[in-house]
Amino acid sequence: MKQNLRNLTIREMQELAAELGEKPYRGKQVFQWISRGAESFDEMTDLPKEFRRKLADAAEIGLLKVLDVQVDPGDGTRKFLFGLPDPCDADGETGGDRPSGNALAIESVFMKYSYGNTLCVSSQVGCKMGCTFCASALGGFVRNLTAGEMIAQVMEAEHETGERVDHIVVMGMGEPFDNYENLSRFLRLLHEPAGRNMSWRHITVSTSGIVPMMDRFGDEFPQVNLAVSLHRADDADRSRLMPVNRRYPLKDLLAAARAHTEKTGRRITFEYALIQGENDRPEDIRALINALKGMLCLVNLIPLNAVKETGFAGSSRQRAEQIAARLEAAGITATVRRELGSEIDGACGQLRLRRKNS
């Protein structure tokens, strides 16, 4: 099987160049071409033709196929559905019968902000976590994404939009900490000074609450922003919404969050998807305040993007603003996420699900 060049570090690229009879600096040149979004070996014009031929025989540039694009005419948000190669490479941890069709598709969302362009990246095909309000879980888990497939989402989004991606949020399909090794490689590829040279602080990783990995992440990536999908502040109801809470209950999760802020000196973000009649009542907000009081944190309130298959509806923008004001009055910094992509299938996994059911 050919190596996916988008999956290789600069050192690995140099080693490949040496294996093909070239000086290591040629590997650095290839890495830089890949980081700039080259999609063919012919684009690498400063490389000898014979080396390019050898590269084409030994490796490939892991391109993704654009299956669908939705564009919100109001704010320019673009949602991409990308098709994956089949079969995947070994790092994807596949085995047994292979799903086909839209099961081998992932989503990425390109969003425009005043401070630059952000891409929401998927880390898995499907998800194991089983959150009852999330479209990603409805199709089940298929496989992990490799670091190269995560990088490819960034490259393809830039190619399709003609714009630079300045910020990354790993909040798309999947649980990033359930695919930690590939996630780590992806983050280091983004940050590599000889490549994209993206600041750690321009990257955010979201977890549903895999407590042991939160500790490791704080050690290895102290400058990368950490977000935790909270959504409830009581164990029984959070376990109903988010089965991960049965293994890592709120007491352990919040202790890990406090330890993270103490270790890194940086505040943690709690994502709180507002579900009408489920977690937006006064008693729910009181529980949230009691859980987070005194912590270095930000609560990001997100009116749920409704997915008919889940049966949940999102709270109104007005209710979200009221809750934000209540949190601020209690000394907890809160924001209401700007509503982007309201005219498209904005919920994570929703476009993939729609195509699968069509």
C-alpha positions as CSV (number, residue, x, y, z in Angstrom):
1,M,0.0,0.0,0.0
2,K,1.3,3.5,-0.9
3,Q,2.1,5.9,1.9
4,N,-0.2,8.9,2.3
5,L,2.2,11.8,2.3
6,R,-0.3,14.0,4.2
7,N,0.2,11.6,7.1
8,L,4.0,12.0,7.4
9,T,6.0,14.3,9.6
10,I,8.9,16.3,8.2
11,R,11.4,13.7,9.6
12,E,9.5,10.8,8.0
13,M,9.4,12.7,4.7
14,Q,13.1,13.1,4.9
15,E,13.6,9.4,5.6
16,L,11.4,8.6,2.6
17,A,13.5,10.8,0.4
18,A,16.6,9.0,1.6
19,E,15.0,5.6,0.9
20,L,14.4,6.8,-2.7
21,G,18.0,7.9,-3.2
22,E,17.7,11.6,-2.5
23,K,19.2,14.0,0.0
24,P,17.1,14.5,3.1
25,Y,16.4,18.2,2.2
26,R,14.3,16.9,-0.7
27,G,12.0,15.4,1.9
28,K,11.6,18.8,3.5
29,Q,10.7,20.3,0.1
30,V,8.0,17.6,-0.3
31,F,6.7,18.4,3.2
32,Q,6.4,22.1,2.4
33,W,4.6,21.3,-0.9
34,I,2.1,19.1,1.0
35,S,1.6,21.8,3.6
36,R,0.8,24.3,1.0
37,G,-1.9,22.1,-0.4
38,A,-0.2,20.5,-3.5
39,E,-2.5,17.9,-5.0
40,S,-0.2,16.4,-7.6
41,F,3.5,15.6,-7.9
42,D,3.6,17.7,-11.1
43,E,3.0,20.8,-8.9
44,M,6.3,20.2,-7.1
45,T,8.3,22.0,-9.7
46,D,11.6,22.4,-7.7
47,L,11.9,18.6,-7.4
48,P,13.8,16.5,-10.1
49,K,11.4,14.7,-12.4
50,E,13.0,11.3,-11.6
51,F,12.4,11.9,-7.9
52,R,8.8,12.9,-8.6
53,R,8.4,9.7,-10.6
54,K,9.7,7.6,-7.7
55,L,7.5,9.5,-5.3
56,A,4.4,8.7,-7.4
57,D,5.4,5.0,-7.4
58,A,5.9,4.8,-3.6
59,A,3.4,7.3,-2.2
60,E,0.2,9.3,-2.8
61,I,-1.2,12.6,-1.8
62,G,-4.3,11.5,0.3
63,L,-7.0,13.5,-1.5
64,L,-10.6,13.4,-0.3
65,K,-13.5,13.4,-2.7
66,V,-16.1,16.2,-2.4
67,L,-19.5,14.4,-2.3
68,D,-21.6,17.4,-1.4
69,V,-21.2,21.1,-0.4
70,Q,-23.9,23.2,1.2
71,V,-23.4,27.0,1.3
72,D,-25.4,29.3,3.6
73,P,-26.2,32.4,1.5
74,G,-26.5,34.5,4.6
75,D,-23.1,34.1,6.3
76,G,-21.0,32.1,3.8
77,T,-20.7,29.0,6.0
78,R,-19.9,25.9,3.9
79,K,-20.5,22.4,5.0
80,F,-18.5,19.7,3.1
81,L,-19.3,16.0,2.9
82,F,-16.0,14.2,2.0
83,G,-15.7,10.7,0.7
84,L,-12.9,8.6,2.1
85,P,-10.7,6.1,0.2
86,D,-11.8,2.5,0.5
87,P,-10.1,0.5,1.9
88,C,-8.5,2.8,4.5
89,D,-4.9,2.4,5.6
90,A,-3.9,0.5,8.7
91,D,-4.0,3.5,11.0
92,G,-7.8,3.7,10.5
93,E,-8.1,0.5,12.5
94,T,-10.6,-1.2,10.2
95,G,-11.3,-4.9,10.2
96,G,-14.0,-7.3,9.1
97,D,-16.7,-6.3,6.7
98,R,-16.5,-2.8,5.3
99,P,-19.5,-0.5,5.3
100,S,-20.1,1.1,1.9
101,G,-21.6,4.3,0.5
102,N,-22.2,7.2,2.8
103,A,-20.9,5.3,5.8
104,L,-17.4,6.2,4.5
105,A,-18.1,9.9,4.5
106,I,-17.2,12.7,6.9
107,E,-18.2,16.3,7.4
108,S,-16.2,19.5,7.8
109,V,-17.6,23.0,8.3
110,F,-15.9,26.2,7.1
111,M,-16.9,29.3,9.0
112,K,-16.0,32.9,8.6
113,Y,-15.4,35.2,11.6
114,S,-14.0,38.7,12.0
115,Y,-10.7,37.2,13.3
116,G,-10.3,34.8,10.4
117,N,-11.6,31.5,9.0
118,T,-12.3,28.5,11.1
119,L,-12.6,24.9,10.0
120,C,-14.5,22.3,12.1
121,V,-12.7,19.0,11.6
122,S,-14.0,15.4,12.1
123,S,-11.8,12.9,13.8
124,Q,-13.7,9.7,13.2
125,V,-16.2,8.2,10.8
126,G,-19.3,8.1,13.1
127,C,-18.9,8.0,16.8
128,K,-19.0,5.5,19.7
129,M,-20.2,7.9,22.4
130,G,-23.9,7.5,21.7
131,C,-25.0,11.0,22.7
132,T,-28.8,10.9,22.2
133,F,-29.1,14.4,20.7
134,C,-26.3,14.0,18.1
135,A,-26.6,13.0,14.5
136,S,-23.1,11.6,14.3
137,A,-24.0,8.7,16.7
138,L,-27.0,7.6,14.6
139,G,-24.9,5.9,12.0
140,G,-22.7,4.2,14.6
141,F,-18.9,4.0,14.6
142,V,-17.1,3.0,11.5
143,R,-13.4,3.8,12.0
144,N,-10.8,6.3,13.1
145,L,-9.4,8.9,10.8
146,T,-5.7,9.1,10.2
147,A,-3.8,12.4,10.8
148,G,-3.5,12.6,7.1
149,E,-7.2,12.4,6.6
150,M,-7.7,15.2,9.2
151,I,-5.1,17.3,7.4
152,A,-6.8,16.6,4.1
153,Q,-10.0,18.2,5.4
154,V,-8.1,21.4,5.9
155,M,-6.5,21.3,2.5
156,E,-9.7,20.4,0.6
157,A,-11.6,23.2,2.3
158,E,-8.9,25.7,1.3
159,H,-8.9,24.4,-2.2
160,E,-12.7,24.6,-2.5
161,T,-13.1,28.1,-0.9
162,G,-9.9,29.7,-2.2
163,E,-9.3,31.0,1.4
164,R,-6.8,30.3,4.2
165,V,-8.0,28.4,7.3
166,D,-6.6,30.3,10.3
167,H,-8.2,28.4,13.1
168,I,-9.1,24.7,13.7
169,V,-11.7,23.2,16.0
170,V,-11.8,19.4,16.3
171,M,-15.5,19.3,17.0
172,G,-16.8,17.5,14.0
173,M,-17.8,13.8,13.8
174,G,-16.3,11.6,16.4
175,E,-14.6,11.8,19.8
176,P,-11.1,13.1,19.3
177,F,-9.7,11.6,22.5
178,D,-11.0,8.1,21.4
179,N,-8.5,8.6,18.5
180,Y,-5.7,10.2,20.5
181,E,-2.6,9.1,18.6
182,N,-3.9,10.2,15.3
183,L,-5.2,13.5,16.9
184,S,-1.7,14.1,18.4
185,R,0.0,13.6,15.0
186,F,-2.5,15.9,13.3
187,L,-1.9,18.7,15.9
188,R,1.8,18.5,15.5
189,L,1.5,18.5,11.7
190,L,-0.5,21.7,11.9
191,H,2.0,23.3,14.2
192,E,5.2,22.3,12.4
193,P,7.1,25.5,11.7
194,A,8.4,24.3,8.3
195,G,4.8,23.6,7.3
196,R,1.5,25.3,8.2
197,N,3.1,26.8,11.4
198,M,-0.3,27.2,13.1
199,S,-0.3,28.6,16.6
200,W,-1.3,26.1,19.3
201,R,-3.7,28.8,20.6
202,H,-5.5,28.8,17.2
203,I,-6.5,25.2,17.8
204,T,-9.3,23.8,20.0
205,V,-10.1,20.2,20.7
206,S,-13.4,19.1,22.2
207,T,-14.1,16.0,24.2
208,S,-17.3,14.5,25.6
209,G,-15.3,13.8,28.8
210,I,-12.7,11.1,28.5
211,V,-11.1,11.9,31.8
212,P,-7.8,10.0,31.5
213,M,-7.0,11.6,28.2
214,M,-7.8,15.1,29.5
215,D,-4.9,14.7,31.9
216,R,-2.5,13.5,29.2
217,F,-3.7,16.2,26.8
218,G,-2.9,18.9,29.4
219,D,0.7,17.5,29.7
220,E,1.3,17.2,26.0
221,F,-0.6,20.1,24.5
222,P,-0.9,22.7,27.3
223,Q,-1.3,25.6,24.9
224,V,-4.1,24.0,22.8
225,N,-7.6,25.1,23.8
226,L,-9.7,22.4,25.5
227,A,-13.5,22.3,25.3
228,V,-15.7,19.8,27.2
229,S,-19.2,18.9,26.0
230,L,-21.1,19.2,29.2
231,H,-24.8,19.7,28.4
232,R,-26.1,18.7,31.8
233,A,-24.8,19.3,35.4
234,D,-26.4,16.4,37.2
235,D,-25.3,12.8,36.8
236,A,-28.6,11.0,36.2
237,D,-29.7,13.2,33.4
238,R,-26.2,13.6,31.9
239,S,-25.9,9.8,31.8
240,R,-29.2,9.6,30.0
241,L,-28.1,12.2,27.4
242,M,-24.4,11.1,27.3
243,P,-23.6,7.5,28.1
244,V,-19.9,8.5,28.6
245,N,-21.0,9.9,31.9
246,R,-21.6,6.4,33.3
247,R,-17.9,5.7,33.0
248,Y,-16.6,9.2,33.8
249,P,-19.2,10.9,36.1
250,L,-19.4,14.6,36.7
251,K,-17.4,14.5,39.9
252,D,-14.4,13.0,38.0
253,L,-15.0,15.2,34.9
254,L,-15.1,18.4,36.8
255,A,-12.1,17.5,38.9
256,A,-10.2,16.8,35.7
257,A,-11.3,20.1,34.3
258,R,-10.0,22.0,37.4
259,A,-6.7,20.1,37.3
260,H,-6.4,21.1,33.6
261,T,-6.8,24.8,34.3
262,E,-4.3,24.6,37.2
263,K,-1.8,22.7,35.1
264,T,-2.0,24.9,32.1
265,G,-3.1,28.2,33.6
266,R,-5.7,28.5,30.8
267,R,-9.4,28.5,31.1
268,I,-11.5,25.6,29.9
269,T,-14.6,25.9,27.7
270,F,-17.8,24.0,28.5
271,E,-20.0,23.5,25.5
272,Y,-23.7,23.5,26.6
273,A,-26.2,22.7,23.8
274,L,-29.5,24.2,24.9
275,I,-32.3,21.7,24.4
276,Q,-35.8,23.0,24.9
277,G,-37.4,21.7,28.1
278,E,-34.5,19.3,28.7
279,N,-31.6,21.4,30.1
280,D,-32.7,25.1,29.8
281,R,-35.0,25.3,32.8
282,P,-34.2,27.4,35.8
283,E,-33.3,24.4,37.9
284,D,-30.9,23.2,35.2
285,I,-29.1,26.5,35.2
286,R,-28.9,26.5,39.0
287,A,-27.2,23.1,38.9
288,L,-24.8,24.4,36.2
289,I,-23.9,27.4,38.3
290,N,-23.3,25.3,41.4
291,A,-21.1,22.9,39.4
292,L,-18.9,25.5,37.8
293,K,-18.7,28.2,40.4
294,G,-15.1,29.4,41.1
295,M,-13.7,27.5,38.1
296,L,-11.5,29.3,35.4
297,C,-14.0,28.6,32.6
298,L,-16.2,29.8,29.8
299,V,-19.6,28.4,29.1
300,N,-20.5,28.4,25.4
301,L,-24.2,28.2,25.0
302,I,-25.4,26.6,21.8
303,P,-29.1,26.5,20.8
304,L,-29.3,23.0,19.6
305,N,-29.5,22.5,15.8
306,A,-32.5,20.3,15.6
307,V,-32.2,16.8,14.0
308,K,-35.6,15.3,13.5
309,E,-34.4,11.7,14.2
310,T,-33.4,12.6,17.8
311,G,-36.7,14.2,18.8
312,F,-35.1,17.1,20.5
313,A,-35.6,20.8,19.7
314,G,-33.3,23.7,20.4
315,S,-34.0,26.5,22.8
316,S,-34.7,30.0,21.4
317,R,-32.0,32.6,21.0
318,Q,-33.8,34.7,23.5
319,R,-33.7,32.0,26.1
320,A,-30.0,31.5,25.4
321,E,-29.4,35.2,26.0
322,Q,-31.3,35.0,29.3
323,I,-29.3,32.0,30.5
324,A,-26.0,33.8,29.5
325,A,-27.1,36.8,31.6
326,R,-27.9,34.5,34.6
327,L,-24.5,32.8,34.4
328,E,-22.7,36.2,34.1
329,A,-24.6,37.4,37.2
330,A,-23.3,34.4,39.1
331,G,-19.7,35.2,38.0
332,I,-19.4,32.6,35.2
333,T,-18.3,33.9,31.9
334,A,-20.8,32.9,29.2
335,T,-21.3,33.4,25.5
336,V,-24.0,32.4,23.0
337,R,-22.6,30.9,20.0
338,R,-23.1,32.9,16.8
339,E,-25.7,31.1,14.7
340,L,-23.8,30.0,11.6
341,G,-25.1,27.8,8.8
342,S,-28.8,28.1,9.9
343,E,-29.9,27.6,6.3
344,I,-28.0,24.3,5.8
345,D,-27.7,21.0,7.6
346,G,-25.6,22.5,10.4
347,A,-25.7,19.8,13.0
348,C,-22.7,17.5,13.2
349,G,-23.4,14.4,11.1
350,Q,-26.7,15.8,9.7
351,L,-25.6,16.1,6.0
352,R,-24.1,12.6,6.1
353,L,-27.3,11.3,7.6
354,R,-29.5,13.1,5.0
355,R,-27.6,11.7,2.1
356,K,-27.7,8.2,3.6
357,N,-31.4,8.4,3.9
358,S,-32.1,10.0,0.6
